[in-house]
């Protein structure tokens, strides 16, 4: 009887079925038959319905809203696979929740990103594949190999197709995102501006001033996460007041909680472009100025290279 050695298996949780299906289509590989459901008290139950013994298994699951439910699904799927004798288990987490809790922000506060890394490792994952981590050092929170992919090549391609690059200026919405914005500016040979903002209390942001001359420019804001949308909306207003002709935003993870979608729809932002690392809600799809870029090809290619023991970093050279 043939062994499964070397066979790829894709197992999807419930966080982003459309992305999982698109990745499976890119790899020309069906999703493995599995049941991920809830008992009456909302306990998660997982059953893998096909043989995975000796297989190279990739678990596709973002830890997006509801974050704790999707986190438990991921951990229990990994445990089920480990107990089913999978040869190698890779947690493919396009959106890594809890990443914003990557350091102590005050006395007696947790570093939850490290705790989550420990949970994934101890559940039995052999490696992790993720996208645009909020802070690069989170890779060091794992004691297993971790590949941090970047959405910037997809965004660069889209920007080249849609904008006159001679008029574009890349803008970081805060000082912390300068490295990310500079990387994109370098790719498209555009100048860089920075927004100096002061956050008065959590969930609110006050834009102070723009560092750089944006007059007559098409400004493109770059960031990894958009949650309440306040920072981006205020940044767009500040840039337009400084003479920018129009403002668009390219942001990897569209968390978009609370009234964020309405805030973006009613803002002066020409367009918000997000990836499908988090499955778009119906409100996001209906918003006139929000567009979704698919990262299925990028993640599918990274999975194929990981399975074939080829370089993943060369995807970004």
Helices and strands as residue ranges (DSSP letters): E 8-12, H 17-27, E 34-38, E 44-48, E 56-60, H 67-82, E 88-93, H 112-123, E 127-131, G 136-141, E 145-149, H 152-162, G 165-167, E 168-172, G 175-177, H 178-188, E 191-198, E 206-211, E 218-226, H 230-241, E 246-254, H 260-265, E 271-275, H 282-286, E 290-293, H 296-307, G 313-316
